[in-house]
Amino acid sequence: MQDLYVGDIGDYGKYGLLREFNIYNLTLAVNWYKVVPKKLGIQDDGKYTNYLLKSDLYRHYD
């Protein structure tokens, strides 16, 4: 996890996967850790947020 962005399509998938575990009453632990990016400056990561404009299309995935 980097302190650069949040809410792109990758995050959507991760949160949906975590929510699936909850359906089966499984105990879940998440270990988050912060890393220093190797490449500072503008990155392509985090720009994939167009799914937010199409909630009717993506809502059933989560």
C-alpha positions as a LaTeX table, in Angstrom:
\begin{tabular}{lrrr}
\hline
Residue & $x$ (\AA) & $y$ (\AA) & $z$ (\AA) \\
\hline
Met1 & 0.00 & 0.00 & 0.00 \\
Gln2 & 1.41 & 3.35 & $-1.00$ \\
Asp3 & 0.33 & 6.72 & 0.26 \\
Leu4 & $-0.35$ & 7.99 & $-3.27$ \\
Tyr5 & $-3.95$ & 7.30 & $-4.23$ \\
Val6 & $-7.06$ & 5.41 & $-3.23$ \\
Gly7 & $-10.23$ & 4.23 & $-4.90$ \\
Asp8 & $-9.07$ & 2.92 & $-8.25$ \\
Ile9 & $-10.45$ & $-0.25$ & $-9.81$ \\
Gly10 & $-7.83$ & $-2.40$ & $-8.05$ \\
Asp11 & $-9.04$ & $-1.21$ & $-4.66$ \\
Tyr12 & $-12.62$ & $-1.94$ & $-5.68$ \\
Gly13 & $-11.67$ & $-5.54$ & $-6.40$ \\
Lys14 & $-9.76$ & $-5.92$ & $-3.14$ \\
Tyr15 & $-12.61$ & $-4.59$ & $-1.01$ \\
Gly16 & $-15.09$ & $-6.83$ & $-2.81$ \\
Leu17 & $-12.91$ & $-9.86$ & $-2.14$ \\
Leu18 & $-12.67$ & $-8.99$ & 1.55 \\
Arg19 & $-16.44$ & $-8.58$ & 1.70 \\
Glu20 & $-16.91$ & $-12.08$ & 0.23 \\
Phe21 & $-15.03$ & $-13.59$ & 3.16 \\
Asn22 & $-17.54$ & $-11.97$ & 5.49 \\
Ile23 & $-20.42$ & $-13.87$ & 3.83 \\
Tyr24 & $-18.97$ & $-17.17$ & 5.03 \\
Asn25 & $-18.39$ & $-15.95$ & 8.59 \\
Leu26 & $-14.64$ & $-16.39$ & 8.21 \\
Thr27 & $-12.30$ & $-14.57$ & 10.54 \\
Leu28 & $-10.15$ & $-12.24$ & 8.56 \\
Ala29 & $-7.04$ & $-10.31$ & 9.44 \\
Val30 & $-5.51$ & $-7.76$ & 7.12 \\
Asn31 & $-1.92$ & $-6.67$ & 7.51 \\
Trp32 & $-1.38$ & $-3.31$ & 5.83 \\
Tyr33 & 2.04 & $-1.80$ & 5.63 \\
Lys34 & 3.31 & 1.37 & 4.08 \\
Val35 & 6.13 & 1.30 & 1.55 \\
Val36 & 8.22 & 4.07 & 0.12 \\
Pro37 & 7.71 & 4.19 & $-3.67$ \\
Lys38 & 10.78 & 3.28 & $-5.69$ \\
Lys39 & 9.84 & 5.71 & $-8.42$ \\
Leu40 & 8.80 & 9.13 & $-7.24$ \\
Gly41 & 6.77 & 11.44 & $-9.43$ \\
Ile42 & 3.83 & 10.82 & $-11.72$ \\
Gln43 & 2.72 & 7.21 & $-11.99$ \\
Asp44 & 0.00 & 5.56 & $-14.03$ \\
Asp45 & $-1.37$ & 3.75 & $-10.99$ \\
Gly46 & $-4.52$ & 5.13 & $-9.44$ \\
Lys47 & $-5.97$ & 6.70 & $-12.54$ \\
Tyr48 & $-8.45$ & 3.91 & $-13.25$ \\
Thr49 & $-11.52$ & 5.39 & $-11.58$ \\
Asn50 & $-13.99$ & 5.51 & $-14.47$ \\
Tyr51 & $-15.88$ & 2.63 & $-12.89$ \\
Leu52 & $-17.21$ & 5.17 & $-10.39$ \\
Leu53 & $-19.19$ & 6.78 & $-13.21$ \\
Lys54 & $-20.80$ & 3.45 & $-14.12$ \\
Ser55 & $-22.12$ & 2.25 & $-10.77$ \\
Asp56 & $-25.06$ & 0.41 & $-12.37$ \\
Leu57 & $-22.60$ & $-1.69$ & $-14.39$ \\
Tyr58 & $-20.18$ & $-2.54$ & $-11.57$ \\
Arg59 & $-22.41$ & $-2.62$ & $-8.49$ \\
His60 & $-23.28$ & $-6.33$ & $-8.76$ \\
Tyr61 & $-19.58$ & $-7.24$ & $-8.56$ \\
Asp62 & $-19.45$ & $-5.98$ & $-4.99$ \\
\hline
\end{tabular}
